[in-house]
Amino acid sequence: MMNLSELRDELHGLAKTKGWYDQPETDDQFIARFVANTHGELSELWEAHRKGLLNHPCDKDTALTYLEEEMADIIIRTLDACGRLNVDIEQAVLLKHEHNKSRAYRHGGKKA
């Protein structure tokens, strides 16, 4: 099984092969595109939820439900971005997880 860094590199390599990096762009332009596209994936997840379709087969030629497909898209886009921006996401996740362990319940009373 691949670790998170290996998966990041494989996903980013595929995105480059499929033409998602053919046009030059600055880091600022890339971040804007990443945020917009990830927002789109989150919106697709929200719409599937609103329509009661989360556990139904998605409309693509896969064996995934809408929930699985949209969650995968969010992770794939994030890992691809980590590859583009040279983020050691495996280390970042581990460090953030350790930090979160020390946080107060609901981060001190937040509602959401």
CORJO-V636982 format. One record per residue. N is the residue number from 0. RES is the residue in one small letter. SS is DSSP state (alpha for helix, beta for strand, coil for the rest). PSI is psi as a letter, one per 40 degrees, with the letter a starting at -180 (* if undefined). Layout:
n=<N & N>
res=<RES & RES>
ss=<SS & SS>
psi=<PSI & PSI>
This chain:
n=<0 & 1 & 2 & 3 & 4 & 5 & 6 & 7 & 8 & 9 & 10 & 11 & 12 & 13 & 14 & 15 & 16 & 17 & 18 & 19 & 20 & 21 & 22 & 23 & 24 & 25 & 26 & 27 & 28 & 29 & 30 & 31 & 32 & 33 & 34 & 35 & 36 & 37 & 38 & 39 & 40 & 41 & 42 & 43 & 44 & 45 & 46 & 47 & 48 & 49 & 50 & 51 & 52 & 53 & 54 & 55 & 56 & 57 & 58 & 59 & 60 & 61 & 62 & 63 & 64 & 65 & 66 & 67 & 68 & 69 & 70 & 71 & 72 & 73 & 74 & 75 & 76 & 77 & 78 & 79 & 80 & 81 & 82 & 83 & 84 & 85 & 86 & 87 & 88 & 89 & 90 & 91 & 92 & 93 & 94 & 95 & 96 & 97 & 98 & 99 & 100 & 101 & 102 & 103 & 104 & 105 & 106 & 107 & 108 & 109 & 110 & 111>
res=<m & m & n & l & s & e & l & r & d & e & l & h & g & l & a & k & t & k & g & w & y & d & q & p & e & t & d & d & q & f & i & a & r & f & v & a & n & t & h & g & e & l & s & e & l & w & e & a & h & r & k & g & l & l & n & h & p & c & d & k & d & t & a & l & t & y & l & e & e & e & m & a & d & i & i & i & r & t & l & d & a & c & g & r & l & n & v & d & i & e & q & a & v & l & l & k & h & e & h & n & k & s & r & a & y & r & h & g & g & k & k & a>
ss=<coil & coil & coil & alpha & alpha & alpha & alpha & alpha & alpha & alpha & alpha & alpha & alpha & alpha & alpha & alpha & alpha & coil & coil & coil & coil & coil & coil & coil & coil & coil & alpha & alpha & alpha & alpha & alpha & alpha & alpha & alpha & alpha & alpha & alpha & alpha & alpha & alpha & alpha & alpha & alpha & alpha & alpha & alpha & alpha & alpha & alpha & alpha & coil & coil & coil & coil & coil & coil & beta & coil & coil & coil & coil & coil & coil & coil & beta & alpha & alpha & alpha & alpha & alpha & alpha & alpha & alpha & alpha & alpha & alpha & alpha & alpha & alpha & alpha & alpha & alpha & alpha & alpha & coil & coil & coil & coil & alpha & alpha & alpha & alpha & alpha & alpha & alpha & alpha & alpha & alpha & alpha & alpha & alpha & coil & coil & coil & coil & alpha & alpha & alpha & alpha & coil & coil & coil>
psi=<i & i & i & d & d & d & d & d & d & d & d & d & d & d & d & d & d & e & e & e & f & d & h & i & i & i & d & d & d & d & d & d & d & d & d & d & d & d & d & d & d & d & d & d & d & d & d & d & d & d & e & f & e & d & e & i & h & i & e & i & g & i & f & i & i & d & d & d & d & d & d & d & d & d & d & d & d & d & d & d & d & d & d & d & e & f & h & g & d & d & d & d & d & d & d & d & d & d & d & d & d & e & i & i & h & f & f & f & e & i & d & *>
